[in-house]
Amino acid sequence: MNEGWLPALGEQVKRYLAYVERLAGQIADTRGVELRRLVGAWRALLEVHAHSRRGRCRGCRRGRQLCTVWWVANAYFVRRLQPGEEETFRRFRH
């Protein structure tokens, strides 16, 4: 992620995941464990789809554009889709 706004997007997603991980740490039951598992899975997925020095997704090997993984992370973790927007988002991406 080395193009202008891409590092900022990556940082916002990382901050959100850290926030959720902190919340999960305050939950002493299975829900906290599962939230931490989801955060770990998202971090691993985003690492697989990190951009190379040439600006390409390492997982998808697409051109210099956001892959679907980063579109979803942006929509749900940064923009935080509002109720009803999910369907519009799905139609736009597929």
N, C-alpha and C positions, 0 to 999 in steps of 0.2 A: 504494500500500500504506500506508494510514494508519489502519487499525483495530488496536487493541491489539497482538495478537501478529503481525500481518502484517509490520511492519517487522523484527521479530526473525527471522522466517522468511527474508525477503529478505536480511538480513545473513548468515545462516548459509549460504544458497545461494551468495552472493558469496564468502564465505570458502572454501568448498569448491572453487569454480571457480578461485580464485586459487591454492589449494594444488595443484590438478591442473596449472595452467599452470606453476607452479614446477617440478613434477616433469617436465613435458614439456621444459622448458628444459635439463634435465640429460641428455636423450636426444638424441644427435647425429644420429640417422638419421631415416628416414621416419616412424617411430612418433611421435617428438616433434613433427614437423610436423603429423601427423594429429591428435594430441591437442590441439595448439593450435588447429587448425581446428575441432574439436568444441567446445572451450571458447568460441571466438568465436561459433559458431553458437548455442550455448545462451544466451550473453549477449544476442545479437540477438533471439532468440525471447522471452526473458524481458522485454526492453525493449518489444517489441510488446505483450506481455500485462501490462504494468505497470498498476497500478490508478490510476485518475484521482482527483482530489480528492474526488469523490463516492463513492469506494470501488468503482467498477465496473471490470472488466477492459476495457482499451482495445481489445484484439484481439477478444474474444468479445462484449463488450457485455452480459454476463450481469448478474444482480443482484449484490448485495454478498456474493459468495462466491468461493472460490477456483475458478478455471477449471481445466480438465484439465491445462494446461501446468504450473501451479503445484502441482497434486496430484502430478504425476510428479516434478517437481524436489524436492519435499519427500520423497517416498518413496525416491528413489534417491540424493539428495545429502545429505539431512539425516538421515532415519531410517535409510537404507542397508538396504534390504530384505535379509532373510536368504534363503539358498537355499530354494526352495520357496514363498516368499511371493509371488513374481511372479504366479503363476496366481491366487491369491486376490485380489491387488490388481487384476488385469485384470477379474475377474468383478465385483468391487465397483464399479468405475468404469463399466462398460458395462452 
